[in-house]
Amino acid sequence: MGLPREMLKNPEWRTGLSNSAKILYVHLKHKYVGWNNGEIVLHYSEVMDFMSKSTISRAFKELEEKGWIERMRKIGGEYRFTVQYSLTGNHDPAIFRYGF
């Protein structure tokens, strides 16, 4: 999975996001396969070996607030649920230009 040069040069990526948010975005984008935008799921357990739960929560919140991702739907019950996300493409030109 490549990251477009335009995005890497963008001030929103370079200085607008914490390193934790950048890492989480890369993991979310890795799960995007071209047809599943809006259905991307990244479980905390997939990144807990190098981030704490609170860091993961802050990174998700930061990505949402700054327009990189959008929470689409929450599936499941009160204690066990999955959240599906969409990559917005607001700051990542590859989402629209190349279909991922």
PLY file of the C-alpha trace (Angstrom):
ply
format ascii 1.0
element vertex 100
property float x
property float y
property float z
element edge 99
property int vertex1
property int vertex2
end_header
0.00 0.00 0.00
1.51 3.27 -1.10
1.00 6.74 0.26
0.70 9.44 -2.41
3.38 12.10 -2.55
0.76 14.85 -2.56
-0.56 13.63 0.77
2.90 13.26 2.32
3.75 16.85 1.33
0.43 18.19 2.60
0.76 20.31 5.77
-2.31 18.53 7.16
-0.29 15.30 7.15
3.11 16.74 8.04
2.17 18.88 11.02
-1.60 18.61 11.40
-1.71 15.06 12.78
-0.06 13.36 15.71
2.19 10.42 14.96
-0.36 8.08 16.54
-3.07 9.35 14.19
-0.75 8.88 11.20
0.02 5.29 12.20
-3.67 4.54 12.71
-4.53 6.06 9.33
-1.93 3.88 7.60
-3.45 0.79 9.24
-6.96 1.85 8.20
-5.84 2.55 4.64
-4.11 -0.83 4.50
-7.51 -2.45 5.09
-9.08 -0.52 2.22
-9.21 -2.75 -0.87
-11.05 -0.51 -3.32
-14.65 -1.53 -2.78
-15.06 -1.54 1.01
-14.94 2.18 1.83
-17.50 2.71 4.53
-17.01 -0.84 5.78
-13.40 -0.59 7.01
-12.94 -2.12 10.44
-9.82 -1.81 12.57
-10.06 -3.52 15.94
-8.09 -2.13 18.84
-6.47 -5.54 19.28
-4.80 -5.13 15.87
-2.71 -2.18 17.06
-2.56 -2.68 20.83
0.89 -4.24 20.61
2.33 -0.75 20.04
-0.42 1.67 21.23
-2.47 1.85 24.40
-6.27 1.90 24.31
-6.36 5.56 25.25
-3.86 6.44 22.48
-5.92 4.51 19.94
-9.10 6.29 21.06
-7.43 9.70 20.80
-6.05 8.86 17.35
-9.48 7.77 16.04
-11.05 10.93 17.46
-8.33 13.13 15.93
-8.72 11.54 12.49
-12.48 12.06 12.64
-12.27 15.66 13.87
-9.73 16.61 11.20
-11.72 15.02 8.38
-9.49 12.08 7.46
-12.05 9.39 8.36
-15.77 9.21 8.99
-17.52 6.86 11.37
-20.18 5.07 9.33
-21.96 2.68 11.67
-21.66 0.80 14.91
-22.59 -2.87 14.76
-23.20 -5.06 17.78
-24.29 -4.80 21.36
-23.50 -2.70 24.36
-20.20 -4.37 25.31
-19.02 -5.95 22.07
-19.34 -3.87 18.97
-17.56 -3.03 15.76
-17.31 0.39 14.18
-17.07 0.72 10.42
-15.18 3.65 8.94
-14.85 5.42 5.62
-11.72 7.16 4.35
-12.97 10.59 3.32
-10.31 11.47 0.75
-10.31 15.07 2.01
-6.53 15.05 2.42
-5.58 11.84 0.60
-5.93 12.31 -3.17
-5.42 8.61 -3.83
-8.83 7.81 -2.41
-10.58 9.39 -5.39
-7.98 9.39 -8.14
-6.92 5.76 -7.91
-9.98 4.25 -6.26
-8.31 3.54 -2.93
0 1
1 2
2 3
3 4
4 5
5 6
6 7
7 8
8 9
9 10
10 11
11 12
12 13
13 14
14 15
15 16
16 17
17 18
18 19
19 20
20 21
21 22
22 23
23 24
24 25
25 26
26 27
27 28
28 29
29 30
30 31
31 32
32 33
33 34
34 35
35 36
36 37
37 38
38 39
39 40
40 41
41 42
42 43
43 44
44 45
45 46
46 47
47 48
48 49
49 50
50 51
51 52
52 53
53 54
54 55
55 56
56 57
57 58
58 59
59 60
60 61
61 62
62 63
63 64
64 65
65 66
66 67
67 68
68 69
69 70
70 71
71 72
72 73
73 74
74 75
75 76
76 77
77 78
78 79
79 80
80 81
81 82
82 83
83 84
84 85
85 86
86 87
87 88
88 89
89 90
90 91
91 92
92 93
93 94
94 95
95 96
96 97
97 98
98 99
